[in-house]
């Protein structure tokens, strides 16, 4: 009986983590560097901008690139399959740096109730509404892909690397360089889907106030933009997800998850 209860508890915990742990981001050891320093980046997954280390035994990096003012470098071969410190950017040059990662399409299968709860939690309202309308409680198979971007700053002079489009299927593009901004300013971002602006899209903005996580739920305007105040210093993350019916026989749905991370002084 104890063994059965233990296994049931493990199943509940694993299911809870599986449903909850959706945000994915690139976490640097810091956001501002001196020229010549090395940035060390973790791949992280989870809720509330804390999360766990990404499991590179289960997932794969399809593309990882590093952009700076005068250079572009492929980092995929440099990825370390370990818990944290997954990639390093050595000998940083002055200016703004952009790191962009695309994952493989990973598979998940959930019961109808678990899937609907997950849609509710992550604000994927159009899919949830359709399932409720059809009284759909069937199991759901999903393929999901991550598209994560990170902005860093070396030295005192930001440049235009922040606005570099990497042409991901879904991408969050800041319209101002966050390293030209300080706490109290506003930042505008544009969400792009298949190279087109994405209106009325739910966007989550994560930040810290002291040791507490603060979450804003916003929606893009007709031009795909969202505007929010940078109300505190420290790390910030902007994230969004798009889900569609799958055209592939092995899945019912396909989702694309995008994130953008930067630091504010």
Secondary structure by P-SEA (a helix, b strand, c coil): caaaaaaaaaaaaaaaaaacccbbbbbcccccccccbbbbbbbcccccccccccccccccccbbbbbccccccccccccccccccccccccccccbbbbbbbbcbbbbbbcaaaaaaaaaaacccaaaaaaaaaccccbbbbbbbbbbbbbbbccccccccccccccccbbbbbccccccccccbbbbbbbbcccccccbbbbbbbbbcccbbbbbbbbbccccbbbbbcccccbbbbbcccccccccccccbbbbbbbbbbccc
